Amino acid sequence: MPIYAYEPRDAGRACPHCRAGFEQMQRMADAPLKTCPECGAPVRRVVAAPSVGSSKTSLDRRAKDAGFHQLKKLGTGEYEKTY
């Protein structure tokens, strides 16, 4: 399920929970929240950058665990196995 970010429409009516913005895990089919779940102030969903993939170190570890080898280039046409 994706995580959506929300912010208050009117900062004057916002509680500490929604004043700084909050995240809500929802199904994609669910309608966006209209009010803060804690104070009832009107909120809007904001666009946030998605988190895609994983770290390179995790990728290297998983490749090694699967039996693959990483090659390091030494020169023109020369490579060395690093693991």
Beta strands, then each sheet from edge to edge (+ up, - down):
strand 1: 3-8
strand 2: 22-25
strand 3: 43-46
strand 4: 71-75
strand 5: 78-81
sheet 1: 2+ 1- 3+
sheet 2: 4+ 5-
end
